[in-house]
Amino acid sequence: MNTPVILLSDAGPLITLAYADALDVLLLPGWSVQMVDMVLHEVTRNSTPTSQKIAQWVQVHQLTVLETSVFHRYNTTLASGHTPRKANLGELAVQEIMTNFALTSPAPTGVFLFEDHKIARSSFVLPDHCHKISTRAFLQFLEQKGWLESATQIERQAIQAGRTFSQLRFPDK
């Protein structure tokens, strides 16, 4: 029996790929692409050059939106008239989902796509069957598999469209 693979993205990769008009690359491996509620909120709550593109892409592909207690608490705080914390909530919500994967039998393989360098540190804890990968490494993976003609071209398109894309490169391990 093959273990299902679920791809979850943080806000940064969604924004970068939307700038490049390349959100569909997330579908190329054939994995289940799902959205975390807090991350979706982060990328659509304000009108930005990419917010509508991302919202429409999620709707067109009818992606599953996974609910988290992080987003629920954020909304509860907002509804009570207080200003909720915003920093790192998407990442916390992804961690919550991936932790829930560990409690599922059989546990799916989780792939967390990120662009924030703080996530690359080991302090971002994921269960053994879950992996984190940078946008750049994901694009290179797709190119190596022959599913994408040029990872560099996607990066270039995002930058030319106005995205400040990280120049930091991560080691293979």
C-alpha positions as a Markdown table, in Angstrom:
| # | Residue | x | y | z |
|---|---|---|---|---|
| 1 | Met | 0.0 | 0.0 | 0.0 |
| 2 | Asn | 1.4 | 3.4 | -1.0 |
| 3 | Thr | 1.4 | 6.1 | 1.6 |
| 4 | Pro | -0.4 | 9.1 | 0.4 |
| 5 | Val | 1.6 | 12.3 | 0.1 |
| 6 | Ile | 0.1 | 15.6 | 1.1 |
| 7 | Leu | 1.7 | 18.9 | 0.0 |
| 8 | Leu | 1.1 | 21.9 | 2.3 |
| 9 | Ser | 2.5 | 25.3 | 1.4 |
| 10 | Asp | 3.4 | 28.2 | 3.6 |
| 11 | Ala | 2.5 | 31.7 | 2.4 |
| 12 | Gly | 5.9 | 32.5 | 0.8 |
| 13 | Pro | 5.9 | 29.8 | -1.9 |
| 14 | Leu | 2.3 | 30.5 | -2.8 |
| 15 | Ile | 3.1 | 34.2 | -3.2 |
| 16 | Thr | 6.3 | 33.5 | -5.3 |
| 17 | Leu | 4.5 | 31.0 | -7.5 |
| 18 | Ala | 1.6 | 33.4 | -8.0 |
| 19 | Tyr | 3.9 | 36.2 | -9.0 |
| 20 | Ala | 5.4 | 33.8 | -11.6 |
| 21 | Asp | 1.9 | 32.6 | -12.7 |
| 22 | Ala | 3.1 | 29.1 | -11.8 |
| 23 | Leu | 0.9 | 27.9 | -9.0 |
| 24 | Asp | 0.1 | 24.8 | -11.1 |
| 25 | Val | 3.6 | 23.5 | -10.5 |
| 26 | Leu | 2.4 | 22.4 | -7.1 |
| 27 | Leu | 0.2 | 19.8 | -8.9 |
| 28 | Leu | 3.0 | 18.3 | -11.0 |
| 29 | Pro | 4.1 | 15.5 | -8.6 |
| 30 | Gly | 0.5 | 14.2 | -8.5 |
| 31 | Trp | 0.4 | 14.6 | -4.7 |
| 32 | Ser | -2.7 | 15.8 | -2.9 |
| 33 | Val | -2.3 | 19.6 | -2.5 |
| 34 | Gln | -4.1 | 20.9 | 0.5 |
| 35 | Met | -4.4 | 24.3 | 2.1 |
| 36 | Val | -4.0 | 25.2 | 5.8 |
| 37 | Asp | -6.8 | 27.6 | 6.8 |
| 38 | Met | -4.4 | 30.1 | 8.5 |
| 39 | Val | -2.0 | 30.1 | 5.6 |
| 40 | Leu | -4.9 | 30.7 | 3.1 |
| 41 | His | -6.1 | 33.5 | 5.3 |
| 42 | Glu | -2.6 | 35.1 | 5.4 |
| 43 | Val | -2.3 | 35.2 | 1.6 |
| 44 | Thr | -5.9 | 36.4 | 0.9 |
| 45 | Arg | -6.8 | 38.7 | 3.8 |
| 46 | Asn | -5.4 | 41.8 | 2.2 |
| 47 | Ser | -5.6 | 42.9 | -1.4 |
| 48 | Thr | -2.1 | 42.2 | -2.9 |
| 49 | Pro | -0.8 | 41.6 | -6.4 |
| 50 | Thr | -1.3 | 37.8 | -5.7 |
| 51 | Ser | -4.2 | 37.5 | -3.2 |
| 52 | Gln | -6.9 | 37.1 | -5.9 |
| 53 | Lys | -4.7 | 34.7 | -8.0 |
| 54 | Ile | -4.2 | 32.4 | -5.1 |
| 55 | Ala | -7.8 | 32.5 | -3.9 |
| 56 | Gln | -9.1 | 31.7 | -7.5 |
| 57 | Trp | -6.5 | 29.0 | -7.9 |
| 58 | Val | -7.6 | 27.3 | -4.7 |
| 59 | Gln | -11.2 | 27.6 | -5.8 |
| 60 | Val | -10.7 | 26.3 | -9.3 |
| 61 | His | -8.8 | 23.3 | -8.1 |
| 62 | Gln | -11.2 | 22.7 | -5.2 |
| 63 | Leu | -8.4 | 22.2 | -2.8 |
| 64 | Thr | -9.2 | 20.9 | 0.6 |
| 65 | Val | -8.8 | 23.5 | 3.3 |
| 66 | Leu | -7.6 | 22.0 | 6.6 |
| 67 | Glu | -9.0 | 23.6 | 9.7 |
| 68 | Thr | -6.8 | 24.3 | 12.7 |
| 69 | Ser | -7.2 | 25.4 | 16.2 |
| 70 | Val | -4.6 | 28.2 | 15.5 |
| 71 | Phe | -7.0 | 29.8 | 13.0 |
| 72 | His | -10.0 | 29.2 | 15.2 |
| 73 | Arg | -8.2 | 31.0 | 18.1 |
| 74 | Tyr | -7.1 | 33.8 | 15.8 |
| 75 | Asn | -10.7 | 34.4 | 14.7 |
| 76 | Thr | -12.0 | 34.2 | 18.3 |
| 77 | Thr | -9.5 | 36.8 | 19.4 |
| 78 | Leu | -10.4 | 39.0 | 16.5 |
| 79 | Ala | -14.1 | 38.6 | 17.2 |
| 80 | Ser | -13.6 | 39.6 | 20.9 |
| 81 | Gly | -12.3 | 43.0 | 19.8 |
| 82 | His | -8.7 | 42.3 | 20.5 |
| 83 | Thr | -5.8 | 42.4 | 18.0 |
| 84 | Pro | -4.5 | 38.9 | 17.5 |
| 85 | Arg | -0.9 | 38.1 | 17.1 |
| 86 | Lys | -0.1 | 37.5 | 13.4 |
| 87 | Ala | 3.6 | 36.5 | 13.3 |
| 88 | Asn | 4.3 | 32.8 | 12.6 |
| 89 | Leu | 0.7 | 31.7 | 12.8 |
| 90 | Gly | 0.7 | 30.0 | 9.4 |
| 91 | Glu | 3.8 | 28.0 | 10.4 |
| 92 | Leu | 2.2 | 27.0 | 13.7 |
| 93 | Ala | -1.0 | 25.9 | 11.9 |
| 94 | Val | 1.1 | 23.8 | 9.5 |
| 95 | Gln | 2.9 | 22.2 | 12.5 |
| 96 | Glu | -0.5 | 21.4 | 14.0 |
| 97 | Ile | -1.7 | 19.7 | 10.8 |
| 98 | Met | 1.5 | 17.7 | 10.5 |
| 99 | Thr | 1.3 | 16.7 | 14.1 |
| 100 | Asn | -2.2 | 15.5 | 13.4 |
| 101 | Phe | -0.8 | 13.4 | 10.5 |
| 102 | Ala | 1.4 | 11.6 | 13.0 |
| 103 | Leu | -1.8 | 10.6 | 14.9 |
| 104 | Thr | -3.4 | 9.2 | 11.8 |
| 105 | Ser | -3.1 | 5.6 | 10.8 |
| 106 | Pro | -1.7 | 5.0 | 8.3 |
| 107 | Ala | 0.1 | 8.4 | 8.6 |
| 108 | Pro | 0.4 | 10.2 | 5.3 |
| 109 | Thr | 3.7 | 11.7 | 4.2 |
| 110 | Gly | 3.6 | 15.4 | 4.6 |
| 111 | Val | 5.6 | 17.8 | 2.5 |
| 112 | Phe | 5.8 | 21.3 | 3.8 |
| 113 | Leu | 6.9 | 23.9 | 1.2 |
| 114 | Phe | 8.5 | 27.0 | 2.7 |
| 115 | Glu | 10.4 | 30.1 | 1.8 |
| 116 | Asp | 11.1 | 31.6 | 5.2 |
| 117 | His | 14.7 | 30.9 | 6.3 |
| 118 | Lys | 13.7 | 30.6 | 10.0 |
| 119 | Ile | 11.8 | 27.4 | 9.0 |
| 120 | Ala | 15.0 | 25.9 | 7.7 |
| 121 | Arg | 16.4 | 25.7 | 11.2 |
| 122 | Ser | 15.8 | 22.6 | 13.2 |
| 123 | Ser | 13.6 | 24.5 | 15.6 |
| 124 | Phe | 10.7 | 23.9 | 13.2 |
| 125 | Val | 9.7 | 20.4 | 14.4 |
| 126 | Leu | 7.9 | 18.0 | 12.2 |
| 127 | Pro | 7.1 | 14.3 | 12.7 |
| 128 | Asp | 9.5 | 11.8 | 11.0 |
| 129 | His | 7.2 | 11.1 | 8.1 |
| 130 | Cys | 6.9 | 14.8 | 7.3 |
| 131 | His | 9.5 | 16.8 | 5.3 |
| 132 | Lys | 10.2 | 20.5 | 4.7 |
| 133 | Ile | 11.5 | 21.8 | 1.4 |
| 134 | Ser | 12.3 | 25.2 | 0.1 |
| 135 | Thr | 10.5 | 26.7 | -2.9 |
| 136 | Arg | 13.8 | 26.6 | -4.8 |
| 137 | Ala | 14.6 | 23.0 | -3.9 |
| 138 | Phe | 11.0 | 22.0 | -4.9 |
| 139 | Leu | 11.4 | 23.6 | -8.3 |
| 140 | Gln | 14.7 | 21.9 | -8.8 |
| 141 | Phe | 13.1 | 18.6 | -7.8 |
| 142 | Leu | 10.5 | 19.1 | -10.5 |
| 143 | Glu | 13.1 | 19.9 | -13.1 |
| 144 | Gln | 15.2 | 16.9 | -12.2 |
| 145 | Lys | 12.1 | 14.7 | -12.6 |
| 146 | Gly | 11.5 | 16.2 | -16.0 |
| 147 | Trp | 8.1 | 17.7 | -14.9 |
| 148 | Leu | 9.4 | 21.3 | -15.3 |
| 149 | Glu | 11.5 | 22.6 | -18.1 |
| 150 | Ser | 13.4 | 25.2 | -16.0 |
| 151 | Ala | 13.3 | 25.9 | -12.3 |
| 152 | Thr | 15.4 | 29.0 | -12.9 |
| 153 | Gln | 12.8 | 30.3 | -15.4 |
| 154 | Ile | 10.1 | 30.2 | -12.7 |
| 155 | Glu | 12.3 | 32.1 | -10.3 |
| 156 | Arg | 13.1 | 34.6 | -13.0 |
| 157 | Gln | 9.4 | 35.1 | -13.8 |
| 158 | Ala | 8.6 | 35.8 | -10.1 |
| 159 | Ile | 11.4 | 38.3 | -9.8 |
| 160 | Gln | 10.5 | 40.1 | -13.0 |
| 161 | Ala | 6.9 | 40.3 | -11.8 |
| 162 | Gly | 8.1 | 42.1 | -8.6 |
| 163 | Arg | 8.7 | 39.3 | -6.1 |
| 164 | Thr | 11.7 | 39.6 | -3.8 |
| 165 | Phe | 12.8 | 36.0 | -4.0 |
| 166 | Ser | 15.4 | 34.6 | -1.6 |
| 167 | Gln | 18.9 | 34.2 | -2.9 |
| 168 | Leu | 19.9 | 31.9 | 0.0 |
| 169 | Arg | 20.4 | 28.4 | -1.2 |
| 170 | Phe | 20.0 | 25.4 | 1.1 |
| 171 | Pro | 22.2 | 22.3 | 1.1 |
| 172 | Asp | 20.8 | 19.0 | -0.2 |
| 173 | Lys | 20.6 | 17.5 | 3.2 |
